[in-house]
Amino acid sequence: MIAQSNNVGYQVSQQTKILIFDSGVGGLSVFREIEAKLPHINYFYIFDNAAYPYGELEHDTLISRVDKLVCHYVQKLAIDLVVIACNTASTIVLPTLRAKLSIPVVGVVPAIKPASNLANKAIGLIATPATVAREYTHELIKDFSNAKPVELLGSTRLVDMAEEKLRGQQLSQAELHQVLEPMTGKVDVAVLGCTHFPLIKEEIQNVLGTQVLLVDSGEAIARRVQELLGQEILANPDKGQRKIFSTAPPYAEGALNKALQEWGFSPVQLEILDR
């Protein structure tokens, strides 16, 4: 994945507010990277679990949902920058959001181009079935793979496993081996083409082996956000707000809130917008 954004500059302060959006908890991997660079600002995370997974939504439905939710929270919370931490949504909704919002909107797409510069043998793209099937992804491969073969693996189960891990559930190594078997031994660089997957990066690495370099875009997104917000950070040790919202009651909510507390978030707040 690579970061995409409209080109707007701001100066960061303790009052700065970032909205991170995903259909599930995968965007927390992006939050983790941004927060490491900008710990003192305020973060608001919303996951649209009422419509999870996004890969199964119709094109127009996805645009409508993301547009309504993001614009609602931007206005309600006076957001300064939006991160669409979802590949499926990013490849579809960014033009609509950028046409409506005057603040920066950063999105993610599979990092085929940087991966092609690192691979000697072949590139692997591990993503959701929707991202693997999307024409946008195949255009990226055509434009940037530098004639290196690209192995595609679309898996919804890996997304669910990342959600389960965050709730403290033990992952099955046997199942991971089964899911990742089509990629095993075929690539030397694998792109984690879903923001959920860095949450289980260690487990994926164990299956594919240390000879495979795993690439994700969290660091690149964080650098882009920092660039857009400016370089001057207040030297105050106190962290900003960490609030999280969902559009439906999350499953295993107690276990999820326990994990979120460790990330600095208050408990999930349910807010159902009129559809």
Sine and cosine of phi, psi and omega as CSV:
sin_phi,cos_phi,sin_psi,cos_psi,sin_omega,cos_omega
0.00,0.00,0.53,-0.85,0.13,-0.99
-0.79,-0.62,0.35,-0.94,-0.02,-1.00
-1.00,0.07,0.65,-0.76,0.11,-0.99
-0.81,-0.59,0.63,-0.77,0.00,-1.00
-0.39,-0.92,0.36,-0.93,0.21,-0.98
-0.99,0.13,0.42,-0.91,-0.23,-0.97
-1.00,-0.07,1.00,0.02,0.03,-1.00
-0.76,-0.65,0.66,-0.75,-0.02,-1.00
-0.94,-0.34,0.64,-0.77,0.04,-1.00
-0.66,-0.75,0.31,-0.95,0.14,-0.99
-0.97,-0.24,0.78,-0.62,-0.07,-1.00
-0.97,0.23,0.58,-0.82,0.08,-1.00
-0.52,-0.85,0.03,-1.00,0.02,-1.00
-0.93,0.36,-0.27,0.96,0.03,-1.00
-1.00,0.01,-0.12,0.99,-0.03,-1.00
-0.90,0.44,0.67,-0.75,-0.06,-1.00
-0.81,-0.59,0.80,-0.60,0.05,-1.00
-0.93,-0.37,0.71,-0.70,0.12,-0.99
-0.96,-0.28,0.82,-0.57,0.06,-1.00
-0.93,-0.38,0.77,-0.63,-0.15,-0.99
-0.83,-0.56,0.69,-0.73,0.11,-0.99
-0.40,-0.92,0.16,-0.99,0.08,-1.00
-0.99,0.13,-0.31,0.95,0.00,-1.00
-0.59,-0.81,-0.47,-0.88,-0.08,-1.00
-1.00,-0.02,0.04,1.00,-0.04,-1.00
-0.85,0.52,-0.57,0.82,-0.01,-1.00
-0.89,0.45,-0.21,0.98,0.08,-1.00
-0.90,0.44,-0.44,0.90,0.07,-1.00
-0.91,0.41,-0.55,0.84,0.06,-1.00
-0.96,0.27,-0.70,0.72,0.07,-1.00
-0.80,0.60,-0.70,0.72,-0.04,-1.00
-0.84,0.55,-0.67,0.74,-0.02,-1.00
-0.96,0.30,-0.65,0.76,0.01,-1.00
-0.92,0.39,-0.70,0.72,-0.04,-1.00
-0.89,0.45,-0.53,0.85,0.03,-1.00
-0.87,0.48,-0.52,0.86,0.01,-1.00
-1.00,-0.02,-0.55,0.83,-0.09,-1.00
-0.77,-0.64,0.96,0.28,-0.10,-0.99
-0.98,0.21,-0.29,0.96,-0.20,-0.98
-1.00,-0.08,-0.03,1.00,-0.01,-1.00
-0.99,-0.11,0.04,-1.00,-0.12,-0.99
-0.99,-0.16,0.74,-0.67,-0.03,-1.00
-0.88,-0.47,0.73,-0.68,0.08,-1.00
-0.82,-0.58,0.83,-0.56,-0.08,-1.00
-0.89,-0.45,0.74,-0.67,0.10,-0.99
-0.79,-0.61,0.74,-0.68,0.11,-0.99
-0.85,-0.53,0.76,-0.64,-0.09,-1.00
-1.00,0.00,0.91,0.41,-0.07,-1.00
-0.95,0.33,-0.24,0.97,0.08,-1.00
-0.91,0.42,-0.38,0.92,-0.02,-1.00
-0.88,-0.48,0.25,0.97,-0.01,-1.00
-0.95,0.31,0.69,-0.72,-0.02,1.00
-1.00,0.00,0.51,-0.86,-0.07,-1.00
-0.91,0.40,-0.43,0.90,-0.03,-1.00
-0.88,0.47,-0.29,0.96,-0.02,-1.00
-0.99,-0.11,-0.01,1.00,-0.01,-1.00
-1.00,0.09,0.50,-0.86,0.16,-0.99
-0.92,0.38,0.47,-0.88,-0.05,-1.00
-0.79,0.62,-0.80,0.61,-0.06,-1.00
-0.93,0.38,-0.57,0.82,0.03,-1.00
-0.91,0.41,-0.67,0.74,0.01,-1.00
-0.89,0.46,-0.72,0.69,0.02,-1.00
-0.86,0.52,-0.71,0.70,-0.04,-1.00
-0.89,0.47,-0.71,0.71,-0.04,-1.00
-0.91,0.41,-0.77,0.64,-0.05,-1.00
-0.90,0.43,-0.69,0.73,0.00,-1.00
-0.85,0.53,-0.74,0.67,-0.06,-1.00
-0.92,0.38,-0.71,0.70,-0.04,-1.00
-0.92,0.40,-0.76,0.65,-0.05,-1.00
-0.90,0.44,-0.73,0.69,-0.02,-1.00
-0.90,0.44,-0.59,0.81,0.05,-1.00
-0.87,0.49,-0.75,0.67,-0.06,-1.00
-0.96,0.27,-0.53,0.85,0.07,-1.00
-0.87,0.49,-0.69,0.72,0.00,-1.00
-0.96,0.29,-0.71,0.70,-0.07,-1.00
-0.89,0.45,-0.64,0.76,-0.12,-0.99
-0.97,-0.26,0.01,1.00,-0.04,-1.00
0.83,0.56,0.81,0.58,-0.06,-1.00
-0.94,0.33,0.58,-0.81,0.00,-1.00
-0.99,-0.17,-0.42,0.91,-0.03,-1.00
-0.40,-0.92,0.63,-0.78,0.00,-1.00
-0.91,-0.42,0.70,-0.72,0.15,-0.99
-0.90,-0.44,0.89,-0.45,0.12,-0.99
-1.00,0.03,1.00,-0.09,-0.14,-0.99
-1.00,-0.01,0.77,0.64,-0.04,-1.00
-0.52,-0.86,0.85,-0.53,-0.01,-1.00
-0.89,0.46,-0.71,0.71,-0.03,-1.00
-0.85,0.53,-0.74,0.68,-0.01,-1.00
-0.93,0.36,-0.66,0.75,-0.07,-1.00
-0.86,0.51,-0.64,0.77,-0.06,-1.00
-0.95,0.30,-0.11,0.99,-0.08,-1.00
-0.87,-0.50,-0.68,0.73,-0.25,-0.97
-0.99,-0.15,-0.22,0.98,-0.10,-1.00
-0.84,0.54,-0.71,0.71,0.00,-1.00
-0.86,0.51,-0.65,0.76,0.00,-1.00
-0.90,0.43,-0.73,0.69,-0.02,-1.00
-0.91,0.42,-0.68,0.74,-0.04,-1.00
-0.93,0.38,-0.45,0.89,0.06,-1.00
-0.95,0.31,-0.44,0.90,-0.07,-1.00
-0.99,-0.11,-0.53,0.85,-0.13,-0.99
-0.97,-0.23,0.59,-0.81,0.04,-1.00
-1.00,-0.09,-0.09,1.00,0.03,-1.00
-1.00,-0.07,0.28,-0.96,0.01,-1.00
-0.91,0.42,0.62,-0.79,0.10,-0.99
-0.81,-0.59,0.90,-0.44,-0.05,-1.00
-0.96,-0.27,0.73,-0.68,0.02,-1.00
-0.81,-0.59,0.10,-1.00,0.00,-1.00
-0.79,-0.61,0.59,-0.80,0.11,-0.99
-0.69,-0.72,0.35,-0.94,-0.03,-1.00
-0.83,0.56,0.69,-0.72,-0.11,-0.99
-1.00,0.08,0.85,0.53,-0.01,-1.00
-0.91,0.41,-0.67,0.74,-0.06,-1.00
-0.88,0.47,-0.82,0.57,0.03,-1.00
-0.89,0.46,-0.55,0.83,0.01,-1.00
-0.90,0.43,-0.59,0.81,-0.03,-1.00
-0.91,0.41,-0.46,0.89,0.03,-1.00
-0.98,0.20,-0.25,0.97,-0.04,-1.00
-0.98,-0.21,-0.40,0.92,-0.11,-0.99
-0.99,0.13,0.65,-0.76,0.13,-0.99
-0.98,-0.20,-0.59,0.81,-0.08,-1.00
-0.98,-0.22,-0.91,0.41,-0.05,-1.00
-0.38,-0.93,0.37,-0.93,0.00,-1.00
-0.97,-0.25,0.64,-0.77,0.14,-0.99
-0.94,-0.35,0.67,-0.74,0.12,-0.99
-0.89,-0.45,0.92,-0.38,0.05,-1.00
-0.97,-0.23,0.90,-0.44,-0.10,-0.99
-0.49,-0.87,-0.15,-0.99,0.11,-0.99
-0.99,0.16,0.36,-0.93,0.05,-1.00
-0.83,0.56,-0.58,0.81,-0.01,-1.00
-0.91,0.41,-0.68,0.74,0.01,-1.00
-0.92,0.39,-0.65,0.76,0.02,-1.00
-0.89,0.46,-0.61,0.79,-0.06,-1.00
-0.99,0.13,-0.32,0.95,-0.15,-0.99
-0.92,0.38,0.66,-0.75,0.00,-1.00
-0.86,0.51,-0.59,0.81,0.01,-1.00
-0.84,0.55,-0.67,0.74,0.01,-1.00
-0.89,0.45,-0.68,0.73,-0.02,-1.00
-0.93,0.36,-0.48,0.88,0.10,-1.00
-0.93,0.36,-0.64,0.77,0.07,-1.00
-0.87,0.50,-0.70,0.72,0.01,-1.00
-0.89,0.46,-0.70,0.71,-0.01,-1.00
-0.89,0.46,-0.65,0.76,-0.10,-1.00
-0.99,0.15,-0.52,0.85,-0.23,-0.97
-0.81,-0.59,-0.06,1.00,-0.07,-1.00
-0.97,0.22,-0.09,1.00,0.05,-1.00
0.81,0.59,0.64,0.77,0.05,-1.00
0.92,0.40,0.08,1.00,0.08,-1.00
-0.97,0.24,0.64,-0.77,0.03,-1.00
-0.90,0.44,0.59,-0.81,-0.01,-1.00
-0.84,-0.54,0.88,-0.48,0.06,-1.00
-1.00,-0.02,0.78,-0.62,-0.06,-1.00
-0.96,-0.29,0.72,-0.70,0.07,-1.00
-0.70,-0.72,0.92,-0.39,0.04,-1.00
-0.97,-0.24,0.82,-0.57,-0.07,-1.00
-0.59,-0.81,0.86,-0.52,0.16,-0.99
-0.99,0.15,-0.49,0.87,-0.04,-1.00
-0.88,0.48,-0.61,0.79,0.03,-1.00
-0.89,0.45,-0.57,0.83,0.06,-1.00
-0.89,0.45,-0.73,0.68,0.01,-1.00
-0.88,0.47,-0.61,0.80,-0.01,-1.00
-0.91,0.41,-0.59,0.80,0.07,-1.00
-0.91,0.42,-0.66,0.75,0.06,-1.00
-0.88,0.47,-0.66,0.75,-0.01,-1.00
-0.92,0.39,-0.66,0.75,-0.01,-1.00
-0.88,0.48,-0.67,0.74,-0.01,-1.00
-0.89,0.46,-0.41,0.91,0.02,-1.00
-1.00,-0.04,0.22,0.98,0.12,-0.99
1.00,0.08,0.18,0.98,-0.01,-1.00
-0.99,0.11,0.57,-0.82,0.02,-1.00
-0.98,0.19,0.76,-0.65,0.01,-1.00
-1.00,0.07,0.55,-0.84,0.03,-1.00
-1.00,0.06,0.90,-0.44,0.05,-1.00
-0.90,0.44,-0.58,0.82,0.02,-1.00
-0.89,0.45,-0.66,0.75,0.02,-1.00
-0.93,0.37,-0.63,0.78,0.05,-1.00
-0.88,0.48,-0.68,0.73,0.05,-1.00
-0.86,0.51,-0.65,0.76,-0.01,-1.00
-0.92,0.39,-0.70,0.72,-0.03,-1.00
-0.91,0.41,-0.66,0.75,-0.11,-0.99
-1.00,-0.01,-0.04,1.00,-0.06,-1.00
-0.80,0.60,-0.65,0.76,0.00,-1.00
-0.88,0.48,-0.33,0.94,-0.03,-1.00
-0.99,-0.12,-0.31,0.95,-0.15,-0.99
-0.90,0.44,0.80,-0.60,0.07,-1.00
0.98,0.21,0.08,1.00,-0.09,-1.00
-0.95,-0.31,-0.29,0.96,-0.11,-0.99
-0.73,-0.68,0.36,-0.93,0.12,-0.99
-0.91,-0.41,-0.18,0.98,0.13,-0.99
-0.71,-0.71,0.75,-0.66,0.02,-1.00
-0.84,-0.55,0.80,-0.60,0.02,-1.00
-1.00,0.02,0.81,-0.59,0.11,-0.99
-1.00,0.09,1.00,-0.07,-0.17,-0.99
-1.00,-0.01,0.44,0.90,0.09,-1.00
-0.55,-0.83,0.68,-0.73,-0.06,-1.00
-0.92,0.39,-0.27,0.96,0.11,-0.99
-0.92,0.39,-0.54,0.84,-0.23,-0.97
-0.93,0.37,-0.53,0.85,0.10,-0.99
-0.87,0.50,-0.36,0.93,0.05,-1.00
-0.93,0.37,-0.38,0.92,0.05,-1.00
-0.85,-0.52,0.52,0.86,-0.05,-1.00
-0.87,0.49,-0.68,0.73,-0.02,-1.00
-0.88,0.48,-0.67,0.74,-0.01,-1.00
-0.92,0.38,-0.64,0.77,0.05,-1.00
-0.90,0.43,-0.66,0.75,0.01,-1.00
-0.88,0.48,-0.65,0.76,0.00,-1.00
-0.88,0.48,-0.57,0.82,-0.02,-1.00
-0.98,0.20,-0.73,0.68,-0.07,-1.00
-0.97,0.23,-0.42,0.91,0.01,-1.00
0.99,-0.16,0.43,-0.90,-0.06,-1.00
-0.94,0.35,-0.24,0.97,0.02,-1.00
-0.97,0.25,-0.19,0.98,0.02,-1.00
-0.99,-0.17,0.82,-0.57,0.05,-1.00
-1.00,0.08,0.82,-0.58,0.04,-1.00
-0.99,-0.11,0.74,-0.67,-0.05,-1.00
-0.87,-0.49,0.79,-0.61,0.17,-0.99
-0.70,-0.71,0.20,-0.98,-0.19,-0.98
-0.97,-0.25,0.17,0.99,-0.06,-1.00
-0.82,0.58,-0.73,0.69,0.00,-1.00
-0.89,0.45,-0.68,0.74,0.00,-1.00
-0.91,0.42,-0.64,0.77,0.04,-1.00
-0.90,0.44,-0.69,0.72,0.00,-1.00
-0.87,0.48,-0.67,0.75,0.03,-1.00
-0.89,0.46,-0.65,0.76,-0.01,-1.00
-0.92,0.39,-0.66,0.75,0.05,-1.00
-0.89,0.46,-0.69,0.72,0.02,-1.00
-0.88,0.47,-0.64,0.77,0.03,-1.00
-0.89,0.46,-0.70,0.72,-0.02,-1.00
-0.92,0.38,-0.55,0.83,-0.04,-1.00
-1.00,0.03,-0.16,0.99,-0.02,-1.00
0.99,-0.13,0.28,-0.96,-0.12,-0.99
-0.99,-0.11,-0.21,0.98,-0.09,-1.00
-1.00,0.10,0.92,-0.38,-0.02,-1.00
-0.91,-0.41,0.75,-0.67,0.01,-1.00
-0.91,0.42,0.69,-0.72,-0.03,-1.00
-1.00,0.07,0.89,0.45,0.03,-1.00
-0.90,-0.45,0.80,-0.60,-0.09,-1.00
-0.94,0.33,-0.29,0.96,-0.05,-1.00
-0.96,0.27,0.70,-0.72,0.07,-1.00
-0.99,0.13,0.37,-0.93,0.04,-1.00
-0.99,0.15,-0.18,-0.98,0.01,-1.00
-0.93,0.37,0.47,-0.88,0.10,-1.00
-0.68,-0.73,0.99,-0.10,-0.02,-1.00
-0.87,-0.48,0.55,-0.84,-0.06,-1.00
-0.71,-0.71,0.66,-0.75,-0.06,-1.00
-0.80,-0.60,0.51,-0.86,0.09,-1.00
-0.74,-0.67,0.33,-0.94,-0.01,-1.00
-0.98,-0.19,-0.02,1.00,0.08,-1.00
-0.46,-0.89,0.39,-0.92,0.05,-1.00
-0.86,0.51,0.84,-0.55,-0.01,-1.00
-0.96,0.30,0.54,-0.84,0.05,-1.00
-0.96,0.28,0.45,-0.89,-0.06,-1.00
0.73,0.68,0.78,0.63,-0.14,-0.99
-0.88,0.48,-0.63,0.78,0.01,-1.00
-0.88,0.47,-0.71,0.71,0.02,-1.00
-0.91,0.40,-0.62,0.79,0.02,-1.00
-0.90,0.43,-0.72,0.69,-0.01,-1.00
-0.89,0.45,-0.55,0.83,0.05,-1.00
-0.89,0.46,-0.70,0.72,0.03,-1.00
-0.92,0.39,-0.65,0.76,-0.02,-1.00
-0.90,0.43,-0.56,0.83,0.05,-1.00
-0.87,0.48,-0.61,0.79,0.03,-1.00
-0.92,0.39,-0.43,0.90,0.05,-1.00
-1.00,0.06,-0.04,1.00,0.03,-1.00
1.00,-0.10,0.11,0.99,-0.05,-1.00
-1.00,-0.01,0.51,-0.86,0.21,-0.98
-0.96,0.26,0.23,-0.97,0.00,-1.00
-0.85,0.53,0.44,-0.90,-0.01,-1.00
-0.86,0.51,0.73,-0.68,0.08,-1.00
-0.97,-0.26,0.77,-0.63,0.01,-1.00
-1.00,0.04,0.80,-0.60,0.09,-1.00
-0.64,-0.77,0.92,-0.38,-0.02,-1.00
-0.98,-0.22,0.90,-0.43,0.03,-1.00
-1.00,0.09,0.47,-0.88,0.12,-0.99
-0.90,0.44,0.72,-0.69,-0.01,-1.00
-0.99,-0.16,0.00,0.00,0.00,0.00
